[in-house]
Amino acid sequence: MRTQLAFGAESIDVELPDNTVSPDTGISVPLPVCADLGAEVLKAMREPLDSPPLRELVKPGARVTIAFDDPTVGQYGPIWSTAIPLIIAELESAGVSRSDVHLLCANALHRKYPHDELAKLLGDDLVREFADRLTCHDAEDPDGIVALGRTSSGYFVDLHRACVDDDLLVYLNCSTVRGFSGGWKSICVGLSTYRSIASHHNPDDMSMSLDRNPMHAMLTEMGSLVVDKLGPYKIFKLETIQANPFAVSQILGGTVDATRAKAVEIMRAHQTNRRDLVKEKVDIVVYGIPDWSPYGAYASMNPILTLISTGLGYMGGVIEAFGKPGCTVVLATPCQNVWDRTHHASYPEVWERVLPRTLDPYEARKLFEQDFATRPEYIDAYRDRYSFHGVHGIMAIFPLKRLKHAGRVFVGGARDGSLVRHVGFEPFATVEDAVAEAQAIHGAGATVAAVRYPPATSRR
């Protein structure tokens, strides 16, 4: 069987065994693309699921913050530049002055983005007009964070001060991917602190699942505390259901809980569970790694992002879904030895200090997480120099947990085999060589699944 696999920004032709199956990637959802994105936004604001229309939630003189997803989300259509001006206009129709509206990028522990990068999402005119009223969340700003308390399970709930002090927070979610994004994750992660985020950002609880999602169960508990403290209509949510990474299907308006519940209902009805995309689990799972990471937006990839975060993480859900316990994973990537020390300040140290000590993400958390989370130079780089938070480099290696399921990881086509060996994987000159070795391990009749992710690049 001859097929193509993603290989960085390009693709390569590979020859795979004739019994290879090719399950769907699940990236796109079989939903119609909305005909008029602007009309969809207006409908969500004026006909919300369970709250008064947006214009009825504010009065003249109200102070409003419009928070929005940062550039890491996997939606490349014009949702930001279309929706935000319409939200502002809707607020103006209720008597809110434009000068009392602030724009806030919900970047959590991701890096902050300068205005020239945000202009690629919002548009030059909006960025120029709002100037210093357009800011990024700062999870380390003691004056900008309000501690609301702890939930019944003990989770800390810290939020950006705008959520508490302003009359209304409007949150524009720009992409809902399976069960991972949206809901209270937008607010209780995007506008929160490491102390709060650490409750669920760990190797076990981060989940794409639409059912029994442990991360979202925790976030919903956090959200309940937010509602108890601030009231049911302090946050108006716009939740985007995408048809594919470039087009929107539907936008839902209302409370966080109602829009999340409806989004999950829609996704569950139209998106097949990945575990059901193969009739029987296979011995060998093959896929290519694109030159893409949410954390590579307006930055560059590095070996941690390529091999672990994207390779085993964002692309790697298919390992458990398609592969038998002990399966062999074959990745195709050139894997460039490039390090962006401005935007990913802590990543080189994770590579040089953490990974040689342990490839166990649980042990890495125990030994290194607090250090990376509190190191002053990494906090300064996050606050003032557009770097991901220091702890993000540790979180990026959490997908190594998949080695509990996979027996081994082979990499075909990497230009520097030492990078591959550094993370405990085995390099091969070609994908075909890697698959042949896997067949020798698993024996005659070894079954193969090839997942054909498209070639892609991060936002530039």
Disulfide bonds with the S-S distance in Angstrom:
none
